[in-house]
């Protein structure tokens, strides 16, 4: 057994002995009055938060060059006021001083992060407690040690009492499915072949790449725009929704990022019920809700992968989103079809968004169940079947609007950080940012279907 696997087993054992975080929240006296996000982002930023730590994508097997690095994982993907969560360090020891820099991610005058605190430890375990100095948001904990490579550890700090109009769900199930730390993911094994892939993966390990999962390129570029605009967002993770489907009870809109592929039964049920009650749903990506997975909170493992459209399940993502995944390895453009109304009204009809269609893309199904949808943008026909990738929109009787961007190149293109190597022109990035900004602004206005009805281009087939 190699050293890293041994350390992982040790820290996993220690984790099992730690007391659970308290169920009830403490009193942190956070500023949660209207305008708090703008006030938060007016604080001084830390421009050097990522110095020497470039974006390294998850599932980047070539990254695993044998160099010294301190990496880590938290015993939970999120925590709320008063809770403590253990950070487990791999590659650290009592002989190495590890610097833990805590950053809240946001706008901060363009710096993108605010330094909340710094800890220096000589151990493989550290407890972090959510307090008055760590307001709700997406956090990255930077790990530095002498003569070691820098890495990050993500953590969401949530506010279960939040009344924010928008809830953003961080797609940690998808991050973990692709995570190859230790050798295996749900896609490939240590030999980088699909035949040796894992059937079960655990959250009790660091993420590969730069340690931040897919956050830095599949979610943060959009959240940066939202925080810049001052939108108050309730941040949660997949696991929070799986453990408590009522988490969405106070929100008006649900948003997932550029890659939200893996959903549990409880997640899907909670989102289906929310949409039926008038809560909007936006997917800023493609290949959303394609795979159904089981999560075991006792072991922090995910397994039993099957597609939602499988005959055993019969709940294709198109039933909810209006479109479904149909191709990968795509590189194409969107042509704006519907610029008269939100959210593409910031562009012009016929305008091209170059290169944004890829690598995994969606379309309304040709044969099978689907809801009727409006085409917001579409690509030229792609693949052997000559089907166009499509950004779709429709509304429910409840007033809920369902918008599916249909390409997982949307969010990562904003920062020119797509993992399949596409490079985007400044104009393209500005176009995507403008539409994304319009999406967030519209979602603050309650059930979007009440003021922006869909014009159905492709009728329902049920």
C-alpha positions in Angstrom: 0.0 0.0 0.0 1.4 3.4 -0.9 1.8 6.3 1.5 -1.1 8.3 0.2 -3.5 5.4 0.5 -2.3 4.7 4.0 -2.8 8.3 5.0 -6.2 8.3 3.5 -7.2 5.2 5.5 -5.9 6.8 8.7 -7.7 10.1 8.2 -10.9 8.3 7.3 -10.7 6.3 10.5 -10.1 9.5 12.5 -13.1 11.1 10.7 -15.3 8.2 11.9 -14.4 9.0 15.5 -15.1 12.7 15.4 -18.4 13.9 16.8 -21.1 15.0 14.3 -21.6 18.7 13.7 -24.6 20.0 15.8 -27.9 19.9 13.9 -29.0 23.4 15.0 -27.3 26.6 13.8 -25.6 29.0 16.2 -25.8 32.8 16.3 -23.2 34.4 14.0 -24.8 37.8 13.8 -24.3 37.8 10.0 -25.3 40.9 8.0 -28.3 39.4 6.1 -30.3 42.6 5.6 -31.2 43.6 2.0 -28.0 44.5 0.2 -25.7 42.4 2.2 -23.9 40.9 -0.8 -23.1 44.3 -2.2 -21.7 45.3 1.2 -19.8 42.1 1.5 -18.2 42.6 -1.9 -17.3 46.2 -1.1 -14.7 44.8 1.3 -11.0 44.6 0.3 -10.2 41.7 -2.0 -7.1 39.5 -2.1 -5.8 39.6 -5.7 -3.1 37.1 -5.0 -5.5 34.4 -3.7 -4.6 32.1 -6.7 -0.9 33.1 -7.1 1.0 30.0 -8.1 -2.1 28.0 -8.2 -3.4 27.9 -11.8 -6.7 26.2 -12.7 -6.1 22.5 -13.0 -9.2 20.6 -14.1 -10.6 17.6 -12.4 -10.0 14.2 -14.1 -6.7 15.7 -15.4 -4.8 12.4 -14.9 -1.6 14.0 -16.3 -1.5 16.2 -13.2 -0.5 13.3 -11.0 3.2 13.9 -11.4 4.9 12.7 -8.3 5.8 16.0 -6.6 5.3 17.0 -3.0 1.9 18.5 -2.3 -0.4 19.0 0.7 -4.0 18.2 -0.2 -7.2 18.0 1.8 -10.9 17.1 2.2 -13.6 18.2 4.6 -15.8 15.8 6.5 -18.8 17.7 5.0 -19.4 19.6 1.7 -21.1 22.4 3.6 -21.6 23.8 7.1 -23.7 26.4 8.8 -23.3 28.9 11.6 -21.9 27.3 14.8 -20.9 24.0 13.1 -17.4 22.6 13.1 -16.1 20.5 10.2 -12.9 18.6 10.1 -10.3 19.3 7.4 -8.2 16.2 6.7 -4.8 16.8 5.2 -2.9 14.3 3.0 0.8 14.8 2.5 1.1 16.8 5.7 2.8 15.8 9.0 3.8 17.1 12.3 7.1 18.1 10.7 5.5 20.3 8.1 3.9 23.6 8.8 0.9 23.9 6.6 -0.6 27.4 6.0 -4.4 27.4 5.6 -5.7 30.5 3.9 -9.5 30.9 4.0 -11.1 32.7 1.1 -14.7 33.6 0.4 -15.2 33.7 -3.3 -17.0 36.6 -5.0 -16.4 39.9 -6.8 -14.5 42.1 -4.4 -13.6 44.8 -6.9 -12.4 42.2 -9.4 -10.1 40.4 -7.0 -12.5 37.5 -6.9 -11.8 36.5 -3.3 -11.6 37.9 0.2 -9.1 36.6 2.7 -11.1 35.7 5.8 -8.4 34.2 7.9 -5.1 32.3 8.1 -4.2 29.3 10.2 -0.8 27.6 10.5 -0.8 24.0 11.7 1.5 21.0 12.1 -0.9 18.2 11.9 -3.0 16.1 9.5 -6.3 17.2 11.1 -7.7 20.7 11.7 -11.2 21.7 12.8 -12.8 24.7 11.2 -15.8 26.4 12.9 -18.2 28.6 11.0 -18.5 31.9 12.9 -19.4 35.6 12.5 -16.3 36.2 10.3 -17.3 33.6 7.7 -20.6 34.8 6.1 -22.5 32.5 3.7 -21.0 31.7 0.4 -18.6 29.6 -1.6 -15.2 29.2 0.0 -11.8 27.9 -1.0 -9.3 26.9 1.6 -5.8 27.3 0.2 -3.1 24.9 1.4 0.6 25.9 1.3 3.6 24.3 2.7 7.4 24.9 2.1 8.6 23.1 -1.0 5.1 21.7 -1.7 2.6 22.5 -4.5 -0.4 24.6 -3.6 -3.9 23.1 -3.6 -7.4 24.1 -2.6 -10.3 22.5 -0.7 -13.8 23.7 -1.3 -16.5 24.3 1.3 -20.0 25.9 1.1 -21.1 27.9 4.1 -24.8 28.0 4.0 -27.5 29.9 5.8 -30.5 27.6 6.4 -32.6 30.6 7.3 -31.9 32.4 4.0 -34.8 34.0 2.2 -32.7 34.6 -0.9 -34.6 34.7 -4.2 -32.0 32.4 -5.8 -30.6 29.1 -4.6 -27.4 27.9 -6.3 -26.7 24.2 -6.0 -23.0 23.3 -6.2 -22.7 20.0 -8.1 -20.5 18.0 -5.8 -21.8 14.7 -7.0 -20.6 15.4 -10.5 -17.2 16.6 -9.2 -16.8 13.4 -7.3 -17.9 11.1 -10.1 -15.0 12.5 -12.3 -12.5 12.7 -9.4 -9.6 10.4 -10.0 -7.7 11.1 -6.8 -6.1 7.9 -5.6 -6.4 6.3 -9.0 -10.1 5.7 -9.8 -13.2 7.6 -10.7 -16.6 6.4 -12.0 -15.1 6.8 -15.5 -11.6 5.3 -15.4 -9.2 3.4 -13.2 -5.4 3.8 -12.4 -4.6 2.7 -16.0 -6.8 5.4 -17.4 -9.1 2.8 -18.9 -12.9 2.6 -18.6 -12.8 -1.1 -17.9 -11.0 -0.5 -14.6 -13.3 2.3 -13.4 -14.7 2.3 -9.8 -18.3 1.2 -9.0 -18.2 3.2 -5.8 -16.4 6.5 -5.0 -16.0 8.3 -1.7 -16.0 11.9 -0.6 -13.3 11.0 2.0 -10.5 12.0 -0.3 -9.2 15.2 -2.0 -10.3 16.3 -5.4 -7.7 15.9 -8.2 -6.8 18.8 -10.4 -6.2 21.8 -8.2 -8.3 20.4 -5.4 -11.3 22.6 -6.0 -13.3 20.0 -7.9 -15.0 21.7 -10.9 -15.9 24.8 -9.0 -13.3 27.2 -10.5 -14.4 26.7 -14.1 -17.9 25.2 -14.1 -19.5 27.4 -11.4 -17.4 30.3 -10.2 -17.4 32.4 -13.5 -21.2 32.7 -13.3 -21.2 33.2 -9.5 -18.7 36.0 -9.9 -21.1 37.8 -12.2 -24.0 37.3 -9.7 -22.0 38.6 -6.8 -20.7 41.5 -8.9 -24.4 42.5 -9.5 -25.1 42.1 -5.7 -27.6 39.2 -6.1 -28.3 37.5 -2.8 -27.8 33.8 -3.3 -28.5 30.9 -1.0 -25.5 28.5 -1.5 -26.0 24.8 -1.0 -24.6 21.5 -2.4 -26.2 18.4 -3.9 -25.7 16.7 -0.6 -27.7 19.3 1.3 -30.6 18.9 -1.1 -30.4 15.1 -0.9 -30.4 15.2 2.9 -33.2 17.8 3.2 -35.5 18.3 0.2 -37.2 21.2 2.1 -34.0 23.2 1.7 -35.7 24.9 -1.3 -38.8 26.0 0.5 -37.9 29.6 0.8 -36.4 30.3 -2.6 -37.9 31.6 -5.9 -35.4 30.2 -8.3 -33.0 27.2 -8.5 -29.7 27.4 -10.5 -27.2 24.7 -11.3 -23.9 25.4 -13.0 -22.1 24.3 -16.2 -21.9 20.6 -15.2 -24.6 19.1 -13.0 -24.8 15.6 -14.4 -25.4 13.4 -11.3 -28.6 13.7 -9.3 -30.1 11.4 -6.6 -33.8 10.4 -6.4 -34.4 12.8 -3.5 -32.7 15.7 -5.5 -34.8 15.1 -8.5 -38.0 14.8 -6.5 -37.3 18.0 -4.6 -36.6 19.9 -7.8 -39.7 18.4 -9.6 -41.9 19.5 -6.7 -40.3 22.9 -6.6 -41.0 23.6 -10.3 -44.6 22.3 -9.8 -45.0 24.9 -7.0 -43.8 27.8 -9.1 -40.1 27.9 -8.4 -37.9 28.6 -11.5 -35.2 26.3 -12.7 -32.1 27.3 -14.7 -29.4 25.0 -15.9 -26.3 27.0 -17.0 -24.9 23.9 -18.7 -25.5 20.7 -20.7 -25.8 17.1 -19.8 -27.7 18.1 -16.7 -29.5 15.4 -14.6 -28.3 12.7 -17.0 -27.2 10.1 -14.4 -29.1 8.9 -11.4 -26.9 8.0 -8.5 -27.3 6.7 -4.9 -25.6 8.5 -2.0 -24.9 6.9 1.3 -24.4 9.6 4.0 -23.1 7.1 6.5 -20.1 6.1 4.4 -20.1 9.3 2.2 -20.0 7.2 -0.9 -21.9 7.3 -4.2 -22.7 4.3 -6.4 -25.5 2.6 -8.4 -25.1 4.8 -11.5 -27.9 4.5 -14.0 -29.3 7.0 -16.5 -32.5 8.7 -15.7 -33.8 7.7 -19.2 -33.1 4.0 -18.6 -36.2 1.8 -19.1 -35.9 0.8 -15.4 -36.2 4.5 -14.3 -38.2 6.1 -17.2 -37.6 9.7 -16.0 -35.6 11.3 -18.8 -34.2 14.7 -18.0 -36.2 16.0 -20.9 -39.4 15.6 -18.8 -38.1 18.3 -16.6 -35.6 20.4 -18.6 -37.3 20.2 -22.0 -34.1 18.8 -23.6 -31.6 16.0 -23.0 -28.0 15.1 -23.6 -27.3 13.7 -27.0 -23.7 14.2 -28.0 -20.2 14.9 -26.7 -16.9 16.1 -28.4 -18.8 18.8 -30.1 -17.4 22.2 -31.1 -19.9 24.5 -32.7 -21.6 27.9 -32.4 -25.0 29.1 -31.1 -27.1 31.3 -33.3 -29.6 33.4 -31.3 -33.2 32.6 -32.3 -35.2 34.4 -29.7 -33.9 37.9 -28.9 -37.2 39.7 -28.5 -37.6 38.6 -24.8 -35.6 37.6 -21.7 -32.9 36.5 -21.4 -31.3 36.8 -24.9 -32.8 40.2 -25.4 -29.3 41.6 -24.5 -28.2 40.2 -27.9 -29.7 40.4 -31.4 -31.5 37.8 -33.4 -29.2 35.9 -35.7 -26.1 36.9 -33.6 -23.6 34.1 -33.3 -21.9 33.0 -30.1 -18.8 31.4 -31.5 -17.5 28.1 -30.1 -19.8 28.0 -27.0 -21.5 24.7 -28.1 -19.4 21.9 -26.6 -18.2 19.6 -25.4 -21.4 17.9 -24.2 -24.7 19.2 -25.5 -28.5 18.9 -25.3 -31.4 18.9 -27.7 -35.2 18.3 -27.4 -35.6 14.6 -28.0 -36.6 13.5 -31.5 -38.4 10.4 -30.3 -39.7 10.1 -26.8 -41.4 12.2 -24.2 -40.7 15.9 -24.0 -42.4 19.1 -23.0 -43.1 21.8 -25.5 -40.2 24.3 -25.7 -39.2 27.6 -27.1 -35.8 27.7 -28.9 -33.6 30.5 -27.5 -30.5 29.6 -29.5 -29.4 26.7 -31.7 -26.3 25.3 -33.4 -26.0 24.0 -36.9 -26.7 20.2 -37.0 -23.9 18.3 -35.4 -22.9 14.6 -35.2 -24.0 11.6 -37.3 -27.6 12.2 -36.5 -27.4 15.8 -37.7 -29.2 17.2 -34.7 -28.8 20.8 -33.5 -27.8 21.6 -29.9 -30.5 23.8 -28.5 -30.9 26.2 -25.6 -34.5 25.8 -24.6 -37.2 27.6 -22.5 -40.7 26.7 -21.3 -43.1 27.6 -18.5 -45.4 25.7 -16.3 -48.9 26.5 -15.2 -47.4 27.2 -11.8 -45.6 30.2 -13.3 -42.2 28.5 -13.1 -39.8 29.0 -15.9 -37.4 26.3 -17.0 -34.3 27.4 -18.9 -31.7 25.0 -20.1 -28.6 26.5 -21.8 -27.9 23.1 -23.4 -24.1 23.2 -23.5 -21.5 22.7 -20.8 -19.3 25.2 -22.6 -21.3 28.1 -21.3 -19.9 28.9 -17.8 -16.3 27.8 -18.4 -16.2 30.0 -21.6 -16.7 33.2 -19.4 -13.2 32.7 -18.0 -11.7 30.9 -21.0 -11.2 27.8 -18.9 -13.1 25.0 -20.6 -11.4 21.6 -19.9 -11.5 20.4 -23.5 -9.2 23.1 -24.8 -11.5 25.5 -26.6 -10.3 29.1 -26.7 -12.9 31.9 -26.8 -12.7 35.4 -28.2 -13.4 38.4 -26.0 -16.6 39.1 -27.8 -17.9 35.6 -27.1 -17.1 35.9 -23.4 -18.9 39.2 -23.2 -21.9 37.8 -25.0 -22.2 34.9 -22.5 -21.6 37.2 -19.5 -24.4 39.6 -20.7 -26.9 36.8 -21.1 -25.9 35.2 -17.8 -26.3 38.6 -16.0 -29.7 38.9 -17.5 -30.7 35.5 -16.3 -29.7 36.2 -12.7 -31.5 39.6 -12.8 -34.7 38.0 -14.2 -34.7 35.3 -11.5 -35.1 37.9 -8.8 -38.5 38.8 -10.1 -40.4 35.8 -8.8 -42.1 33.2 -11.1 -40.7 34.2 -14.4 -43.5 32.5 -16.4 -45.9 35.1 -15.0 -44.2 37.9 -16.9 -42.3 36.0 -19.6 -44.5 33.3 -21.2 -42.8 30.9 -23.6 -43.6 30.9 -27.3 -43.5 27.2 -28.2 -41.5 26.3 -31.2 -41.3 22.5 -30.7 -44.5 21.1 -29.4 -44.9 18.6 -26.6 -44.6 14.9 -27.3 -46.0 13.0 -24.3 
